[in-house]
Amino acid sequence: MIKLIQKQNILIMYYREGKSQREIARLLGVDRKTVRRYINKYEEKRKELEQSSGLVDPGELIQEIVEPPKYTVGNRPKRKVTEDIQSLIKNIWMKMNRNGGMANINKLKNN
C-alpha cells in the first residue's frame, strides 16, 4: 500500500526533478503503473481546474497532492476455489503426508 509521502514524492520527482516514471518506480520501490496513475490523476485534476475557471488555483492542486491515496478494494472480483483446485490441493496434501511432510517438498516439485 502506498503512503501519502510516497504519493507526494512521485509528483515532486516527476515535475520538479524531471525523473522518468521508471526511475521513480525503481527509487521508491513501487510499481510503474502506480507512478503513472498518480501522475495521471494529478494531470486530470489540473486540466479540470483549468477548464472550469481558466486559471489553476494552486490551493486546489496542493490539496490534490496532500490527499491520502484512495483505493478501490470493494470493486475487486471475489476469488472462488473450484473443485479442480480443491482436488489438486487434496492430491498434494496426500503426497506430502506419504513422503514425510514438508521436509520432502522438493521431491514433490520434481514429480
Rosetta blueprint (number, residue, H / E / L):
1 M L
2 I L
3 K L
4 L H
5 I H
6 Q H
7 K H
8 Q H
9 N H
10 I H
11 L H
12 I H
13 M H
14 Y H
15 Y H
16 R L
17 E L
18 G L
19 K L
20 S L
21 Q H
22 R H
23 E H
24 I H
25 A H
26 R H
27 L H
28 L H
29 G L
30 V L
31 D L
32 R H
33 K H
34 T H
35 V H
36 R H
37 R H
38 Y H
39 I H
40 N H
41 K H
42 Y H
43 E H
44 E H
45 K H
46 R H
47 K H
48 E H
49 L H
50 E H
51 Q H
52 S H
53 S H
54 G L
55 L L
56 V L
57 D L
58 P H
59 G H
60 E H
61 L H
62 I H
63 Q H
64 E H
65 I H
66 V H
67 E L
68 P L
69 P L
70 K L
71 Y L
72 T L
73 V H
74 G H
75 N H
76 R L
77 P L
78 K L
79 R L
80 K L
81 V L
82 T L
83 E H
84 D H
85 I H
86 Q H
87 S H
88 L H
89 I H
90 K H
91 N H
92 I H
93 W H
94 M H
95 K H
96 M H
97 N H
98 R H
99 N L
100 G L
101 G H
102 M H
103 A H
104 N H
105 I H
106 N H
107 K H
108 L H
109 K H
110 N H
111 N L
